[in-house]
Amino acid sequence: MKKILFLPLLQMQSGHHQVAEALMDLLKNHTEDLHVKKIDLLSYTNKSLEKVITHGYLNWIRYAPETYNLAYKSFFYVSPTKKQSFKWYQPLFLKKMEQLLAEEKPDLLVCTHGFPSYLLSKLKMKGKCDIPIINVYTDFFINSVWGREGIDLHLLPSQEIKERLGRKYQIPNQQMIVTGIPVHEEISKTPNRKQHNDRLKILLSGGNSGLGGMLKLAEELKGSSNLDFFVLCGNNKKLYDELLSWNLEHIKPLTYLSSRVEMNILYEEVDAIVSKPGGVTISEAIRKRLPIFVHSALPGQEEINLQYLNRKELIFELDQKSSLEKQLLRVLKDQKKMNRWEHAVDSYQQGIDAEKPGEIVDLIETLLYQKTSRRPSESYYQSESFHIART
């Protein structure tokens, strides 16, 4: 039985974990005799260290977002001419990664976070890893941490990123497939969306941790007379209890939804989503053809995502100084704006090479059963699954 090891980072639920789980479930549902496993390298190295880093990260973006944003762009989103060394902790984690590979003995490695990819790239170029590696990107850009040398396959968010990656790092075109940011197959694709005949329903999503000024947003909507709101509170029980205590018919708080079937049903019930620009949430909304309004962005990754999404006209950025309800209605009732947004979504989706479950499974399985270590063999590039994805 072949074994695939998925490598996100940290234990907190994030896009890195959601993408890994989406691909793991996809493989479980469409293959046989395949063992998939997910491991966070930091917890494997030291559970206490992982908890400290997670706690520190959440506090940093909550209480000092400007400094986090500066640090992220200075160290993790730098020019390709600046080498990312991580010298002070690289030896420890390289040793732990070698230990992990020796213990687990995987046949294929799938990285959904840049740091494991970086370490595996180093090991491969040192001749200490002969296992095929796939990078699966979970944002609409690629930071400078991700490994590039020795990576066998890149599953990319967009054609723009593919062109940039090939141009800057001379990665062969055949090793890059645009899949979009993978979302769970239970989030079904909506080919055409129509607004409901009754009052418009809006989904407010602040992320799994409940960050993003959700209470302030909800306070503004207390007196709304034209819209109904579903508020995803994530793990923020304080926010949930506060909204529940209002006992307002047009504002319905929801706790964390672990069921993707329930999430898919919720997407079907609403007419638009107000969210942060996280890669997975935005990709799910695009898949459901839900108009996307961005109310705020966490520093670092989300701010860079926001720049891309604005440039591609895939979202509507809200002005926090203006009425939320008026802004929503102004856009949703303007057919020209909605047509322009529909065109932007069509353009983005047309750039995806492989999106269907069978196509992605074929890509992963084809690489899994190759006998090469550095990159897929020529037979991989000539395989039926590769050409299906390319066309």
N, C-alpha and C positions, 0 to 999 in steps of 0.2 A: 504494500500500500504506500503510495506516494504521500509525502508530507509537505504542506506549505505553511511557512511561519510568517505571520503578519506582525509588523513592527511599528506601532504608533509610539507616542511618548506621553508620560504622565498617566495618572489613573483617572483624573477628572474627565467627565464625558465631554468630548470635543469633536470637531469635524474630523480629526485624525482617526478617532475611534469609530465614528459613524461610517466613514468611508470603508474602513477595514471590515466592519461588521456587515456592511452592504455586500461587499465582495465575498466574504466568507459564506453568508447565507446563499448568495447566488451560486457558489460552487457546490454547496451542500444540496441545493435543490435541483441542480442540473448535471451532476456527475455522480459516479459511483467509485468506491474504493479509493477515496481521497480523504486524508486527515488534515484539517485546518486548525491552526492554533494561533492565539494572539498573546503577545508578551510585551510588556513595557520594560525596556532596558533599565530605566532608573530604579523601578521597584525591584527588579531582579538583582541589581547591584546593591541597593541599600534602601529598604522600605522607609526608614526614617528620613533619609535624604530626599526621597520623592515627596513625602508629606511636607517637608520644609520648603522645597522648591515650589510646590503647588500653592501652599499658603502664601508664600512670598510673592508669587506671580499675581494672585488674585488681589492681594493688598496693594501691590504696586500699581496695577492698572486702575484700581478703585480710588486710591488716595493721591497718587502722583502720576497721572496719565501723561503729562507733558514730558517728564523725564524718561518714562518708559518708551514713549514714541521716539524720542531722540536716541535712546540707547539701541532700540531695535533697528532704526535706519542706519545707525553708525556701525553696528556690528554684524547685522544679518541681512542688510539690503544695500550692500556696497557694490562698487564697480567691479566687474570681473577681473580687472587688472590687479585688484587688491586680494591677496591670498588670505583665506580663512585658516588660521593655524590651530586655534584652541590648544596651544602647547601645554598650558598648565594642567589640563585635565585629560588630554588625549590618551596618554599611556594607560591610565586606569580603565577608561571605557573601552579602549581597543582590546585590552586583556579580558575584560568581562564579556565583550562581544565574541571573542574567540572561544571563551569558556561556554557561552550559551550555544554556539554552533556545535561544539563538540558534544554537548549534552543532548541537544534536541535532534541533531542529525537531519536537518530539513533538506528537501530536494529542490525547493524554490523559496526565495525570500521576497516578500512584498513590503516595501517601506511606504507608510503613509505620513511620515514625518521626516524632515530633512536630516536630523541628527543621526538616526540609525543608518540612513543612506550614506551620509558622510563617512561614518566609521567603516561601513562595508566596502565603500570605494577604496579607502586607504588599505584595508586588508587585502582586497583583490589585487591592487597594484603592487603590493608587497609579496604576492604569490601565496598568501595565507588563507585564501578563500576561493574555492572553485565552484561555488553554487550560483546559478543564475539569479539575477536581481532585477526586480521591477520597481521603478519609482511611480507612485500614484500621487499626483499633486492635488491638494485640497483647498487651494486658493486660486484666484484668477491671475496670479503672478508666481514667479519662482524666486525664492530668496537665495542668498549666496551660500547657505549652509548645505544645501542638497549636494550629494555626490553626483558626479557626472562620468568620470573615468571608470570603466569597468562595469557600468550599468547596462544591462542587456535590453531593457525595454522601458520606454517612458510613456505613461498614459497621461495625456495632457489636457488642460482645460479649454484651449482654444487654438485656432490656426495661427493667430498672432503670436502666441507664446511658442508654438512649434517653429515658426520662422525665425524668431529671435534666438531660440536655443540652438538651432542649427547654424545660424550665422555666427554667433559669439563663440560657440564651443565646438564647432565642426562635428557635431553628432550626425551620423548618417541618417538620411531621411527615413530609411527603412526601420530604424529603431525608435521612431516617434509616431504614436498613434493618438489622434485627438478623440477622446471619449467624453469630453466634458468632465466636470467633477462628478464621480459616480454617486448615484443616490440609490436607495433600496428599491428593488423591483416592485415592492408592495405600494410604492408611490407611483401609481399608474400614470401614463402619459395622457394628457388631454389634448386632442387635436384642435378643437375649437371651443372657445369659452363664450358663454352667453351670460349676461347679467340676469339675476333673479328678478322676477316681476314685482315682488314686494319690496320692503325697505332694504337698502343695501346693507350687507353684512361685512364687517371688517375684522380681520384677525390681527391682533397686536401681539408681536413676539419679541421678547427681550433677551432670548438666549436661555440656556439651561440653568444658568446661575441667577437669573432674574435681574441681571445688571442692565443698565441702559436707560435710567430715568423713567421706568414704566409707571411708577406711582404718579409722577408729575403729569405724564401724558393722560393717565386715566382720570385724574382730578379735573383736567380741562374738559373731559367728555361727559361729566356729570349731567350737564344741562343739555346734551345733544337731543335734538328732536327729529332728526332725519336719518340717523344711522344706528345700527345695532353693532355691538362690539363683543368679540370673544377675546379674552386676555389670557395668553399663555404665561403663567407665573413661574414656570420651571420649578426649581427647588426652593424658591423664595416663599416660604410659608407665611412670613409676615405680610408680604404683598397680597397673597391669596386671602388671608383672614381679613385684611383691611377692605379689600374690594367686596368680599362676601358680606361684610357688616353694613355696607351701603344699601343692600337689598334693592338694587335698581334693576328694573326689568330689561333695560337695553344694554347693561354691562354684565357679562357673564365671565367670572374668573375660572380658569382651568388649571389644575395642577399638572405636573410633568406627565406627558403622555409617552409611555414606553412602547405602546402598541403602534406600529406604523400603519396598520389597517385603520385604526381610529384616527390617526393623523391624516391619512388619505381621505377619509370620510369628511373630516373637518375642512380640508382644502376644498372639497367638492361643494361644501355648504356656503363658503364665503365668496365675496366678489373682489376682494383685494387683501393685501397683507401689508402691515406696517412693521418693519423689522430693522435689525442691524445688518450690515453687509457681510455676514458670515458666508463662506463658500457653499456649504451644504444647504443652508436655508434658502439662499438665493437660487441655487440650482434646482431645488425641489419646486420652488415657486415658478421658475421658468418652465419646468416640465409640466406643471399644472396650468400654465398660461395665466397665472395670477398677476395682475398689475402690482408692482412692488414699490412701496414708499419707504424710504430710509429716514428714520427719525434721529439716529445718532450712530456713531462708529467708535468701537473701542480703539485705543491707540495701537499703532504698529500695523499688523496684518490687515485689519478691517479698513483702516484709512487708505491703504494702498489698493485694496479691493474696490473701495468706493470710487477712487480715481478712474479705474478701468471701467466700472459699470456706468459711471456718468458719461465717459467718453463714447461708450457704445450705445448710449441712450436706453439701457436695459432697466433703469430704475428712475424714480422721481424722488429727488432729494427735498425733504421738507424744511421749511423755514421755521425754526423753533419760536420766533417772535410773532408769527402769524397764527391765526386760528387753524387748528388741525382739521376740523370738520369742513371748513370752507375750502381748504386746499384740496382735500380728498374729493369733494364734490366737483370742484372746478375742473379737475383732471378727468375724473370718471365720467362726467357728463359731456366732456368735450370730445366729439367723435374724431376730429382731426388729430388730437394728441394721442388718442387710443389707437388710431390707425398707424401713426408713426411708431408707437411702442410695439405694436404687433409686427410691423416690418422689421424692427430691430431684433425681436425674438426670432423671427424667421431666419434672418441673416446669421444669427449666432448658431442656431440649430443646424443650418445647412452646412456649417463648417465642421460638424462632428462626423468623424470617419466611422466610428463604431460605438453604438449606443445600445442596441438590442442585447438582451441577456445572452443569447446564443453566440453573438459575435465576440463579446468580451470573454466568455468562458472559453471559446475556441482559441483566442489569443493566449490566454494564460495556460491552457492545457498544451498547446503546441510548444510553447517555451519550456514547460515543465518536463516534457518528454524528450527534449533535445539532450545530446550527450556532450555538448560543448560547455566550457566554463567562462570564456571571455565574452562571447556574444552569441546570439542565435546563429545556427549554421545557415548556409545558403538555402538549404531545403526549407527552412522556416520562412524565408522571404518568398519562396516559390509555392508555399502551401496554399490550399484552398481558403483556409480561414483568414490568412493574411490578406489575400486579394479580395475577399468579401469585405473585410474592414476597409481596405483602401478605396473600394468602389462605393 
